[in-house]
Every structure is written in structure tokens, then in C-alpha cells.
């Protein structure tokens, strides 16, 4: 009797394990499989390149867009001394499970690419990627007929060479998407989808222009702020960091000159500024009679270390923007005191753009 009970427990355990493996296999998301040569030996160090076809839509009269078109994913397996094998997956779903099973690469001296169907299921049960959003100007006006393109730059994955890491097995998921937004008369923008919000995010586009410096945006007009040379009253210092690295570190205190004419901005609940080609610029408030602004520390570039900074909200470019370090920016701020002087400090060219509120 006891032996029967033990046997039943063993069978139940085996069935449970097999069931879990089956469920895990079905629940596995992404593209996966096993690479081997034509003799059945596992292949490590195989480069796997993948990219998708482009999908483009146009925004409607309200600036809205939705992308939910089925896509095609192209995959290429490449290893020196072996044939290069290419395949594709139609109707690709970001949440789909694609088991290519065993992929065989034959030894060859040619560089030709062989195309082969490795996956035949065209309708995965999982839901496809769906993106929606709203494209507007910095004045919150909708922009119709903006071309919105979902694209992937070519990425690659490599199978492991060692047995300890399951040599020959590969698995990857595609989350390297970008949205490209293009509209005549506006600056093109690329948005990363890594942390993209699906609940209709608003994406602002900025008009093309040759403006420079910093301007107040008032009733859709750009009014240039006056600029001045900032005074420096501390000496640069050279510092050598032993054992770690050697470099130059200089600390400079910036001061705002007393003899400048006022540029007064009337009280408002929300103020917007446009910053063009001014790099690392921060807004400082003058709090004492010495007109001290802030301290800037240079070490492999410029970075502010302390000062009377005013918090700004950046409304352009989007925080998800790709390669936007040199892009103009539009900032919003709320000021709670009246009769104070403020200066936008550019630590690189030692210029200040000032106003009184």
C-alpha cells in the first residue's frame, strides 16, 4: 500500500513538472530556438540581426494617430564559415511567442544569403502592439497630416559559446522601437518607445526657425531677452586625481552686473521661454546685494553644482526624445515673488540672459 502511494506521488510529480514546462514554453514571450550545424552540433557565437518593416500613418485634423498595423520582422543568422540564413515572421506581435525550433547553418565559403521560412503560424493569439497619441504645437494646437512612422534600427543578439550558458540556444524580445514624427515647417522628432505611455501622450513639435539666444513667448510672439557678459570673481583651479584619473577641474562663481537696464515681465500665472542653441543653460535668481548667481564646476564639460536655481518644466522636446542634446527647448515656470531679478546662465560662453519679474 505504501509503495503504491509513493508511486502515485512520483507520477503526480512528473506530470506536474511536465505541465509546468509546457505552460512555461507557451508563456515564453519573444523569438527563441536552437542553432546547430548540419551534423547536429550546437553552434555558439552566431550573430542574430533583426529589424522590422516601416509602418507609417498620418495624424487626423485633431492631431491624433493610432498604429496597430501588423508588422513583419526580418531575422538573419550569421556566423563566419557558415551560410547566412534569413527568415521573416509575418503579423508580428510584441507579446507573441515564436519558437523557431532548430535552425541549421551549413558550412560554406560563399557569402550568399539563403532565405527560408522558419515560422509558419501567421495569427498568434497574443495582442499586437498598439500605439496612439496626439501631435500638437507648443501652443497646444493640433497638427494634422503629420507623418508618424514606427521603426526599428537594426539590432543583434549573439548565442553563447560555452556549454554552461546553453550553447546554441537563442532568445530575444523586440522593444527597440522608435517613433519618427515629420511635418513640413516643423522640426523632425524621434521618440523612444522604451517608456512610451499608451494613454494618448501629447507630443509637441516646434516650428523651424533661425532664432538664437533666449526669448520670452508672449501671445505667440518671440521677444528676445537682453544678454550680458557675466562677471567672474573666483579663480580657476587645476586638480589631479591620483590613481583614478587626471583631469582639469575649475570652479567659477558667476555674478550679474548691477548696471543693466531692466527687462520687466508682467505678472502671469505661467511664463514660457524658448532657448535656442544655448547648451547647458540654467535659470538663477538673484537673492543678495552682491548679485551672486551660482557656481559652475567644469570637469569634462560644464555642470552646475550649486546656486539659486529656479525649477523649470521642459515642454519641448519630449523627455523621450532621441539625440536631442542640441535641440532647442521650450520651458515653463511659475514665479511666486514679484520684483526679483533672474538670469539664464550659460556656463560655456559665460553669457547671461536676464529679466525682472
N, C-alpha and C positions, 0 to 999 in steps of 0.2 A: 504493500500500500504506500509506504513511504517512498519507494523507488518510483512508483507511478506519479506521485505528487512532484517529486524532484524533476522527473522527465517533462511533466506538464509545464513547470516553471521555466525550464530550459527552452522549450518550444515557444512559449509565450515571449520570452526574452528575445529569441531570434527573430520572431515575427515583428516585434516592436521595433527592433533595430532596423530591419529591412524596410519597415513602413516609414520610419524617420528618414532613412536615406532617400527613399523615393520622394517623400514630401520635400526634403531639402533640395533635391535635384530639380523638382518642379518649381520651387520657390526661388531658385537662384536667378538673379536678375543680371542681364548682360550677355556678352558673347563669350563662349568658352569652348574648349575642346582639347585635343591632344595631337601633337605633331610627331611624326615619325618618318623614317626613310622607307624605301621600298623593300627593305629586308626586315622591317618591323622594329627597328631600333629607335628609341625615343630621340628626338632632336632638340637639343638645347641651343640657346643663343640665336634664336630665329627672330628677326625683326618683323614686327607686325604693324603695318601702316594702315590707317583708316581715315576716311573722310566721307562727307555727305554731299548730296546734290543740293544746290541752292534753291531756296523757296522764298519767293517774293510776293508781297501783297501791297495794296495801296490803301492809305487812310481814307475814310469817308469824309463827308462835309463837316462832321463834328471832331475830326482828328482821330477817330477810333480805328483800331485794326485788330484782327484776330488771325493767328496762324495755327491751323490744325491739319494741314495738308500732309498726307502720307509721304514719307521720305524714303530715299534709297541710300543705304550705307555701302560703300565700297571698301573692301578689305584686301590687303596684299601681304603675302608671306614671303620673306626674302632671307636667304642665307647663302653666303659665298660658297661656290662649288655645287650648288643645287639649283634646280629650276625655280623660277619665281612664279608663284601661283596666286591668281587673283580671283575674287568672288564678289558677290553682292547679296544684300538682303533687302528685298522689296518690302514696302509698308512697314518700315522700321518703327518699333515702339520703344520709347525710352524706358518703359517699365517691363519690356518683354524679356523672355528667356530664350536664348538662341544657342543650342548645343550643336556645334559643327562636327561633333564626334571625332573621328580620326581623320586628320589631314596628312596626306602623304606627299613628301617632296622627293623627287628623284634626282640622283646625281647627274650633272650635265656641265658642259663647258660653255654653253650658249647663254646669252643674256636675254633671250626672248621671254615674254610673259605669257603664260598659259591661263586662259580664263575657263573657270569650271564652276558649275552650280553645286554648292556645298550645303545649301539650306533651302528646302522646298516649301515649307509652310508659309503661306502668304498672309494669313489672317491670325496673328497672335491674339489671345484672349485679353491681354493686358491693354490698358488705355494708353493711347498715343499721347505724345507731348502736345499740349495746347497752351498757346501764349496769347495774351491780349493786353492792350494798353491804349494810351491816349497821348497824342503828339500835339504840343501847344507851343506858342511863343513865350517869351519871358514876360509878356503882358497877359498871359493866360488865354490868348485867342487860339482857337483850334486851327491846325494846319492840314488842309485836305490835300490829297494826291501826293503825300509823302511816300516814297518807296521804302518799305521796311523789308529787309532781307535777313533770313535766318541762315547762318553759315557756320562752317567748322573749318578751322585751319587744320592742316594735316598733322595728325598726332601718331605716336607709335608706342608700342609696348614690346618688351623682349622677354622670351621664355628663359628660364633659369638654366644654368649649365650643370648644376650639382644635383645629385640624387636626393639630398636632404630636402631640397625645395621642389620636389615633384618634377623632375626634369622632363621637359616636353609638354607639360600642361600650360595652357594659357587662359587668361580670363581678363576681361576689361569691360568697363562701362563708359558710355559716351556722355560726358557732361561739359565738354569744352565748346559750348555754343557761344556765338556772338550775334548780336542784332546790329545790322548796319542801317542807319537812317539817312536818306538822301532826299533833298528838296532844293530845287533851283532857287538861288538867292539866299540860302541858309548854309551854315557850316555843317559839314557831314559829321556824324557822330557814330561811334562804335560802343555798344553796350555789352558788358559781360553778363552772361546769364547764370553765373555761379551762385549768386544770391538773389536772383530775379524774383520779384513778387508777382504772383499771378492775379492779384485782385486789381486789375486795371491801373498799373502805375502810370503816373504822368511824367512824360519825358519832354523836356524843353529843348528847343532848337534856337540858336542865336543867328541873327542876320549877319551876312558877310559885310565887312567894313574895313576901312584902313585906319580906324581910330587908334590912338595911342594914349598912354597915361591912364588917369582915373577920372571918371565922370560921374556926376550925380544924375540919376534918371528921374526926371520930373515931367509928368504929363506926356510921356512917350518921347521926350526930348533928352538929349545927352548934353549936359552942361559940364564943361571941363573944370576940374578943381585946380586952383593955382598950386604951383610946386615951388620948393625952395631947397637949397643945399642944407643938409642937417649938420649941426656942429658936433664935433667930436672932442671930448675933454679927457680921454684916457689913452694911455699908450698901448700899443700892440705888444704882446708877449709871445716869445717863442718857447715852446715846451717840447721836450723829448721824452717819450715814454719808453723806458728801457724794458727789454725782454719781450714786450708785446709788439710795439711798432713805434716808429719815429715819425713825427709829423709836426706841422705848424698849427698852433692854436693861438688866436688873437681875440681879445675881448675889448669891445668898444662900447662906450656909453654914448648914446645919441641924445642931443638936445635940440629943442625947437627955438629958432631965433625970435627975439622979442619984437623986432621992428617990422613985422609983417602986417599987411593990411588984412582986415577981417574978410572972410568969405562966409557969410551967415546963411544958415539953412533954417527956415522957419520950422516951428514945432509941428511934428507929424507923428502919427502912431507907428508908421513903418517907413523906413528910408532905404532906398536901393542905390547901390553903386556898381558901375561897370569898370572892371580892371583889365586893361589891355597891355600885354607884353611887359608886365612888371614883376614877373617871377615871384619870389617868396616875400610877399608883402603882408604886413600885419597892421591893424589899426590900434593906435595907442592914445590914451587920454592923458592930458597934462594935469597933474594933481598938485604941484607945488610951484612956488615962485621961481625956482631955478629953471623951470621949463624942461625938467628931466623927462625923457620919454621911456627909454628901455635900454637894455644891454643885449648886444648881439655877439654870439660866440661863433667864430669861424673855425671849423675843423673839417676838412674835406667838404667845404661848402658852407653855406650860411644857415644858422638856425638860431631862433630866439630862445634865450634861456630865462629871462625874467623881464618884467615890465608891467605897465598899467594897460594890459590888453583889454580890448572890447570884444565880446563874443559876437561872431558873425555867423549867419546862416547862408551857406552856399546853395543857390537855386540853379546855377548853371556853372560848369557842366554837371551831369548826374554823377553821384558818388560811385556808380557802376561803370563810368566811362573808362575806356581803354586808351592808354597812351595820351593822356590829357594834361600832362605836366606843363606843356607850353600853351595850353588852350586859354583863351580869355575866360574870366569868371564874372558872375553876377552875384553880389552878396546883399543880404538883407540884414538890418539891425534895428533894434528898438532901444532908444536912449531915454533914460529916466530923469536926467538932470538938464537944466537949462543954463546957458551962459558959460559953457565949458568949451575948451579948445581941444580938437582932435587932429591927429596926424597919421596918415598911412605911411609907414616906414618901409622903404626898400633898402635892405641892408647891403645889397650888392652894389648899386650905383650911388648909395648914400643920399638919395633924394627923398623928400617928404611932400606929400600932397595933403593940404590942410583945410580945415573948415571949423566954424564955430556953430554950435547948436544952442 
